[in-house]
Amino acid sequence: MLAAVDHVQLAAPPGSEDRLRAYYTGVLGMTEIPKPPVLAARGGCWFAAGPVQLHLGVEEDFRPARKAHPGLRVTAIEAYAKRLEERGAEVVWDDNLPGHRRFYSEDPVGNRIEFLERYGSERHGPEPVG
C-alpha cells in the first residue's frame, strides 16, 4: 500500500544548481540535503522542509513543464507570499480551488510551483471520502 509521497522530482538545465540553491534555500526557506555521491555526480540538488522533499535533476534538453507542478501546503499563506515577493519571486494568486487560498510561482528555471492553504482548517490531507 502507498503510505506517502517520498519526494517530487523536478528537472533543471545543466549548470543551474547555484540559482536553484539561492531560490530553494534563500527564497522558499528550504534546506539543501546532500545527495548520495553516486547521484551527486549527475548534478542537480535536493531540498527539504520538514517532511517535504524536492529533488532537482539535470536534464540536458530541459524545458519546464507548462502544467505539471508540485502543490505545497503552507501555513500563513499571505505572509509566505510576501516573503517570496520580497525576495524577487513572482506570486500569481488563483481563487479557483474551493476551500483553499493558493498562488503559483516559478523557480529560476521556470518550474511552476503551487502553494496552498486550506481555509479555516489545520488539516494537511485530503477531505474524507463518503
PERAWO-V586865 format. One record per pair of residues at least 12 apart in sequence whose ideal C-beta (glycine too) atoms are under 10 Angstrom apart, sorted by the first residue. I is the first residue (numbers start at 1). GAP is how many residues later the second one is. Records with the same first field share a line. If there is no record, write none. Layout:
I: GAP ; GAP
This chain:
4: 47
5: 46 ; 47 ; 48 ; 65
6: 45 ; 47 ; 49
7: 26 ; 39 ; 40 ; 41 ; 44 ; 45 ; 46 ; 47 ; 48 ; 63
8: 44 ; 45 ; 46 ; 47 ; 48 ; 60 ; 61 ; 62 ; 63 ; 64 ; 105
9: 35 ; 37 ; 44 ; 45 ; 46 ; 47 ; 48 ; 61
10: 34 ; 44 ; 45 ; 46 ; 47 ; 49 ; 54 ; 55 ; 58 ; 59 ; 60 ; 97 ; 99 ; 101 ; 102 ; 103
11: 33 ; 44 ; 45 ; 46 ; 47 ; 48 ; 49 ; 50 ; 51 ; 52 ; 53 ; 54 ; 57 ; 98 ; 99 ; 100
12: 31 ; 32 ; 33 ; 43 ; 44 ; 45 ; 46 ; 47 ; 50 ; 52 ; 95 ; 96 ; 97 ; 98 ; 99
13: 30 ; 45 ; 46 ; 47 ; 48 ; 49 ; 50 ; 51 ; 96 ; 97
14: 29 ; 30 ; 44 ; 45 ; 46 ; 47 ; 48
15: 28 ; 43
16: 27 ; 28 ; 29 ; 40 ; 42 ; 46 ; 91 ; 92 ; 93
17: 15 ; 26 ; 27 ; 28 ; 39 ; 41
18: 27 ; 90
19: 88 ; 89 ; 90
20: 12 ; 24 ; 25 ; 27 ; 34 ; 36 ; 87 ; 88 ; 89 ; 91
21: 24 ; 26 ; 35 ; 87
22: 65 ; 66 ; 85 ; 86
23: 24 ; 33 ; 61 ; 64 ; 65 ; 66 ; 82 ; 83 ; 84 ; 85 ; 86 ; 88 ; 90
24: 21 ; 22 ; 23 ; 24 ; 25 ; 30 ; 32 ; 83 ; 84 ; 89
25: 20 ; 22 ; 24
26: 61 ; 62
27: 56 ; 57 ; 58 ; 59 ; 60 ; 61 ; 62 ; 78 ; 80 ; 81
28: 19 ; 21 ; 24 ; 26 ; 44 ; 46 ; 52 ; 55 ; 56 ; 59 ; 61 ; 77 ; 79 ; 85 ; 87
29: 18 ; 20 ; 51 ; 54 ; 55 ; 58
30: 16 ; 17 ; 18 ; 19 ; 20 ; 22 ; 23 ; 24 ; 42
31: 15 ; 16 ; 17 ; 18 ; 19
32: 13 ; 14 ; 15 ; 16
33: 12 ; 13 ; 14 ; 15 ; 20 ; 21 ; 22
34: 12
35: 20 ; 22
39: 16 ; 18
42: 15 ; 16
43: 13 ; 14 ; 15 ; 16
44: 12 ; 13 ; 14 ; 15
45: 12 ; 13
49: 23 ; 25
51: 73
52: 18 ; 20 ; 21 ; 22
54: 16 ; 18 ; 53 ; 57 ; 59
56: 51 ; 53 ; 55
59: 50
62: 47 ; 48 ; 49
63: 46 ; 47
64: 42 ; 43 ; 45 ; 46 ; 47 ; 48
65: 45 ; 46 ; 47
66: 44 ; 46
67: 45
68: 43 ; 44
69: 35 ; 36 ; 37 ; 42 ; 43 ; 44 ; 45
70: 41 ; 42 ; 43 ; 44 ; 45
71: 26 ; 29 ; 31 ; 33 ; 42 ; 43 ; 44 ; 45
72: 30 ; 41 ; 42 ; 43 ; 44 ; 45
73: 27 ; 29 ; 41 ; 42 ; 43 ; 44 ; 45 ; 50 ; 51 ; 52
74: 27 ; 28 ; 29 ; 41 ; 42 ; 43
75: 42 ; 47 ; 49
76: 41
77: 16 ; 23 ; 24 ; 25 ; 26 ; 38 ; 39 ; 40 ; 41
78: 15 ; 23 ; 25 ; 39
80: 23 ; 35 ; 37
81: 12 ; 20 ; 21 ; 22 ; 24 ; 34
84: 19 ; 21 ; 29 ; 31
85: 18 ; 20
88: 20
89: 16 ; 17 ; 18 ; 19 ; 24
90: 13 ; 14 ; 15 ; 16
91: 12 ; 13 ; 14 ; 24
92: 12 ; 13 ; 14 ; 20 ; 22
94: 20 ; 22
97: 17 ; 19 ; 21
98: 21
99: 17 ; 19 ; 20 ; 21 ; 22 ; 24 ; 28
100: 14 ; 16 ; 17 ; 18 ; 19 ; 21
101: 14 ; 15 ; 16 ; 17 ; 18
102: 12 ; 13 ; 14 ; 15 ; 16
103: 12 ; 13 ; 14
104: 12
